[in-house]
């Protein structure tokens, strides 16, 4: 399974609002769509850190890195480089 699919599966499995929003695009804001809130961000960070064996620095906990599937994938690519 690729990274986008893994992230999508986690989001749909763990956030009730995502289950109601089948039309989630990779570029959609998870916050603006009401899928995650501040607590959800912490859950998402925990998942990403554990699944991909990376550690977010405090300054990396930004919407630019976490607010969409595209943003998370871009962050992971930069982190792995």
C-alpha positions as CSV (number, residue, x, y, z in Angstrom):
1,X,0.0,0.0,0.0
2,X,1.4,3.4,-0.9
3,X,1.7,6.3,1.6
4,X,-1.4,8.2,0.3
5,X,-3.5,5.1,0.7
6,X,-2.2,4.4,4.2
7,X,-2.9,8.0,5.3
8,X,-6.4,7.9,3.7
9,X,-7.1,4.6,5.5
10,X,-6.0,6.0,8.8
11,X,-8.1,9.1,8.4
12,X,-11.2,7.2,7.4
13,X,-10.8,4.7,10.1
14,X,-10.1,7.1,13.0
15,X,-12.1,10.3,12.3
16,X,-15.8,10.1,12.3
17,X,-16.3,13.1,10.0
18,X,-14.0,11.5,7.4
19,X,-16.4,8.6,7.1
20,X,-19.2,11.0,6.2
21,X,-17.0,12.8,3.6
22,X,-16.4,10.3,0.9
23,X,-15.3,13.0,-1.5
24,X,-12.0,13.8,0.3
25,X,-9.4,14.8,-2.2
26,X,-5.7,14.6,-1.4
27,X,-5.4,18.4,-1.6
28,X,-8.4,19.1,0.7
29,X,-7.8,20.7,4.1
30,X,-8.5,18.2,6.8
31,X,-9.2,21.1,9.2
32,X,-11.4,23.1,6.9
33,X,-13.4,20.0,6.0
34,X,-14.0,19.5,9.7
35,X,-12.3,16.1,9.7
36,X,-9.7,16.8,12.3
37,X,-9.3,19.3,15.2
38,X,-6.3,20.0,17.5
39,X,-6.8,16.6,19.2
40,X,-7.0,14.9,15.8
41,X,-3.7,16.5,14.7
42,X,-2.0,14.9,17.7
43,X,-3.4,11.5,16.7
44,X,-2.3,12.1,13.1
45,X,1.2,13.1,14.3
46,X,1.4,10.0,16.5
47,X,0.4,7.8,13.5
48,X,2.8,9.4,11.1
49,X,5.7,9.2,13.5
50,X,5.1,5.6,14.3
51,X,4.2,4.4,10.9
52,X,7.1,6.1,9.0
53,X,9.7,6.1,11.8
54,X,10.2,9.9,11.8
55,X,10.0,12.5,14.5
56,X,8.3,15.9,14.1
57,X,10.2,18.9,15.5
58,X,8.0,21.4,17.2
59,X,8.4,23.9,14.4
60,X,7.3,21.3,11.9
61,X,3.8,21.0,13.4
62,X,2.2,23.4,10.9
63,X,-0.7,23.2,8.5
64,X,1.8,23.3,5.7
65,X,3.0,19.8,6.8
66,X,-0.2,18.3,8.2
67,X,-3.4,19.9,6.8
68,X,-3.9,17.6,3.8
69,X,-2.8,14.2,2.5
70,X,-0.7,16.1,-0.1
71,X,1.0,18.2,2.6
72,X,1.8,15.1,4.7
73,X,3.2,13.3,1.8
74,X,5.3,16.3,0.9
75,X,6.6,16.5,4.4
76,X,7.5,12.8,4.5
77,X,9.4,13.2,1.2
78,X,11.4,16.1,2.5
79,X,12.0,14.3,5.8
80,X,13.3,11.2,4.0
81,X,15.6,13.2,1.7
